[in-house]
Amino acid sequence: MNTTFTYKGYTFIDNDKFKSVHGSDFNIYFNKETGYTERWGTTREEVDDPMVSELGPTLMDIELVKDIHPNEEDKYVNELKVENCTCLGKCKFCYKSNAFTRYSHYMSLVKYKRVLMQCANTHVKIGDKLIFFDDDIEVDGVRMKAINYPLLNWDTDICNCAPLLQLAFGITNLTSNPELLQIFAFSQKIGIIPNITCHGKDEVNDDFLRGICSLCGSVSVSRYDKNKTYDFIERLHYAGARQVNMHLLVAEETYDEVIETLNDIKTDKRLAFLESVVLLFLKQRGRGEHYNIISEEKSDAIFKTALDNNIKFGFDICCTKRFNNFIKKYPITEFRNGEYYDFCDSGRFSGYVNTLGEYCPCSFIENNGMWSKPQNVLTCKNFIDEIWNGEKQQLYRSILLGRDTACVYYDI
């Protein structure tokens, strides 16, 4: 991809190396090779940081596979289903309660393309005009969608008019969506980097794994089974993964495992190529309802262990308040200016779409409260206007921004 264009007063530069958006009040730079990202407002001073991206999301979490529970089967009668291929993870704290069902549902490549182009606000450059991908045009007396323009050059004429930089894919088994590699390839084709999290229990051949690694920015493995997780992390490295992360659920019940893992990073050769540990703090949902929120003392011990041992780590944005409270007590000033972490960005810079194409700001609040009635990306005319900046999203943003960094739905 190699295109430069202006949309609503913002200059977009999008090529194989980086994507950037520049305007008077919103600027962003993303290095596609390293993942390095900067975002700033009128100036680079923290007080000018934009609170919302009205141009569209910078990150989308898209669910590609979901296990269907018996009470949901009517909803999926006319949808694509796979039998006896539900999640091998069988995690005791799965917030989606995947596994232990007969059928799973997956998003097709056709539906995925529409979802992605809606979320990216994809326009087609035709002459000196930018035309929304789903708008009708006429070519030699034939009416067609702009995306089907016969002279379209996919390298230079695709213009994503939202600052969408990366995708986080949710899946059960890597083999549960038969079009997974094509989905990754299409994402790359229009200049957006896919990333995926898996459970590491898949029995996949080396060619399939190399295909995943060649198309993803990062592959993350959730630690459900220590040895299988560590083995899969090593295997991903040798399959050519650019970046391999490990996800750790943080709860009272998993504290010992988290500390054990942080110590293993220093000694286990299988983790020598691990890029980062990502700490995911418990949301009491699904099977996770039976787990307990970790104490401040123990979460502080986890942060301290990682910092003391120079372990690269990150955390879900849900727990920013915990880390912010911890860092005030830790004898290091580097992290105290807020440059390295933000508070909840759901509905401000990120969003979620499930396998049916239904949107809500965050996967943890799907079918909850004001998001119990979903908005469908597949059937809307323009996602940015109708949903991203729609009335419901605006209300959610106002509630979130008034919560002083705390999650709207969960104690974390």
Secondary structure as the mmCIF struct_conf table of DSSP 4:
data_model
#
loop_
_struct_conf.conf_type_id
_struct_conf.id
_struct_conf.beg_label_comp_id
_struct_conf.beg_label_asym_id
_struct_conf.beg_label_seq_id
_struct_conf.end_label_comp_id
_struct_conf.end_label_asym_id
_struct_conf.end_label_seq_id
STRN STRN1 ASN A 2 TYR A 7
TURN_TY1_P TURN_TY1_P1 LYS A 8 GLY A 9
STRN STRN2 TYR A 10 ASN A 15
BEND BEND1 ASP A 16 LYS A 17
STRN STRN3 PHE A 18 HIS A 22
BEND BEND2 SER A 24 ASP A 25
STRN STRN4 ASN A 27 ASN A 31
TURN_TY1_P TURN_TY1_P2 LYS A 32 THR A 34
STRN STRN5 THR A 37 TRP A 40
BEND BEND3 GLY A 41 GLU A 45
HELX_RH_3T_P HELX_RH_3T_P1 GLU A 46 ASP A 48
BEND BEND4 MET A 51 MET A 51
TURN_TY1_P TURN_TY1_P3 GLU A 54 LEU A 55
BEND BEND5 THR A 58 THR A 58
STRN STRN6 LEU A 59 GLU A 63
STRN STRN7 VAL A 65 ILE A 68
HELX_LH_PP_P HELX_LH_PP_P1 HIS A 69 HIS A 69
HELX_RH_3T_P HELX_RH_3T_P2 PRO A 70 TYR A 76
TURN_TY1_P TURN_TY1_P4 VAL A 77 ASN A 78
BEND BEND6 GLU A 79 GLU A 79
STRN STRN8 LYS A 81 GLU A 83
BEND BEND7 ASN A 84 ASN A 84
BEND BEND8 LEU A 88 LEU A 88
TURN_TY1_P TURN_TY1_P5 LYS A 92 PHE A 93
TURN_TY1_P TURN_TY1_P6 TYR A 95 LYS A 96
BEND BEND9 ALA A 99 ARG A 102
STRN STRN9 TYR A 103 TYR A 106
HELX_RH_AL_P HELX_RH_AL_P1 LEU A 109 CYS A 119
TURN_TY1_P TURN_TY1_P7 ALA A 120 ASN A 121
STRN STRN10 THR A 122 ILE A 126
TURN_TY1_P TURN_TY1_P8 GLY A 127 ASP A 128
STRN STRN11 LYS A 129 PHE A 132
TURN_TY1_P TURN_TY1_P9 PHE A 133 ASP A 134
BEND BEND10 ASP A 135 ASP A 135
STRN STRN12 ASP A 136 VAL A 139
TURN_TY1_P TURN_TY1_P10 ASP A 140 GLY A 141
STRN STRN13 VAL A 142 LYS A 145
HELX_RH_3T_P HELX_RH_3T_P3 ALA A 146 ASN A 148
TURN_TY1_P TURN_TY1_P11 PRO A 150 LEU A 151
TURN_TY1_P TURN_TY1_P12 TRP A 154 THR A 156
BEND BEND11 ASP A 157 ASP A 157
STRN STRN14 ILE A 158 ASN A 160
BEND BEND12 ALA A 162 ALA A 162
STRN STRN15 GLN A 166 GLY A 170
BEND BEND13 THR A 172 ASN A 173
TURN_TY1_P TURN_TY1_P13 LEU A 174 THR A 175
BEND BEND14 SER A 176 ASN A 177
TURN_TY1_P TURN_TY1_P14 PRO A 178 GLU A 179
HELX_RH_AL_P HELX_RH_AL_P2 LEU A 180 LYS A 189
TURN_TY1_P TURN_TY1_P15 ILE A 190 GLY A 191
STRN STRN16 ILE A 193 CYS A 198
BEND BEND15 GLY A 200 GLY A 200
HELX_RH_AL_P HELX_RH_AL_P3 ASP A 206 LEU A 215
BEND BEND16 GLY A 217 GLY A 217
STRN STRN17 SER A 218 SER A 222
BEND BEND17 TYR A 224 ASP A 225
HELX_RH_AL_P HELX_RH_AL_P4 LYS A 226 TYR A 238
TURN_TY1_P TURN_TY1_P16 ALA A 239 GLY A 240
BEND BEND18 ARG A 242 ARG A 242
STRN STRN18 VAL A 244 VAL A 250
BEND BEND19 ALA A 251 ALA A 251
HELX_RH_3T_P HELX_RH_3T_P4 GLU A 252 THR A 254
HELX_RH_AL_P HELX_RH_AL_P5 TYR A 255 THR A 267
HELX_RH_3T_P HELX_RH_3T_P5 LYS A 269 LEU A 271
TURN_TY1_P TURN_TY1_P17 ALA A 272 PHE A 273
STRN STRN19 SER A 276 PHE A 281
HELX_RH_3T_P HELX_RH_3T_P6 GLY A 286 HIS A 290
BEND BEND20 TYR A 291 TYR A 291
HELX_LH_PP_P HELX_LH_PP_P2 ILE A 293 SER A 295
HELX_RH_AL_P HELX_RH_AL_P6 GLU A 296 ASP A 308
TURN_TY1_P TURN_TY1_P18 ASN A 309 ASN A 310
STRN STRN20 PHE A 313 PHE A 315
HELX_RH_3T_P HELX_RH_3T_P7 ILE A 317 CYS A 319
HELX_RH_AL_P HELX_RH_AL_P7 THR A 320 ILE A 327
TURN_TY1_P TURN_TY1_P19 LYS A 328 LYS A 329
BEND BEND21 TYR A 330 PRO A 331
TURN_TY1_P TURN_TY1_P20 GLU A 334 ASN A 337
BEND BEND22 GLY A 338 TYR A 340
BEND BEND23 PHE A 343 PHE A 343
STRN STRN21 SER A 346 SER A 346
TURN_TY1_P TURN_TY1_P21 GLY A 347 PHE A 349
STRN STRN22 SER A 350 VAL A 353
TURN_TY1_P TURN_TY1_P22 THR A 355 LEU A 356
BEND BEND24 GLY A 357 GLY A 357
STRN STRN23 GLU A 358 CYS A 360
BEND BEND25 PRO A 361 PRO A 361
HELX_RH_3T_P HELX_RH_3T_P8 SER A 363 ILE A 365
TURN_TY1_P TURN_TY1_P23 GLU A 366 ASN A 367
BEND BEND26 ASN A 368 ASN A 368
HELX_RH_3T_P HELX_RH_3T_P9 GLY A 369 TRP A 371
BEND BEND27 SER A 372 LYS A 373
STRN STRN24 GLN A 375 ASN A 376
TURN_TY1_P TURN_TY1_P24 VAL A 377 THR A 379
BEND BEND28 LYS A 381 LYS A 381
HELX_RH_AL_P HELX_RH_AL_P8 PHE A 383 PHE A 383
HELX_RH_PI_P HELX_RH_PI_P1 ILE A 384 TRP A 388
TURN_TY1_P TURN_TY1_P25 ASN A 389 ASN A 389
BEND BEND29 GLY A 390 GLY A 390
HELX_RH_AL_P HELX_RH_AL_P9 GLU A 391 LEU A 401
TURN_TY1_P TURN_TY1_P26 GLY A 402 GLY A 402
BEND BEND30 ARG A 403 ARG A 403
TURN_TY1_P TURN_TY1_P27 ASP A 404 THR A 405
BEND BEND31 VAL A 408 TYR A 409
#
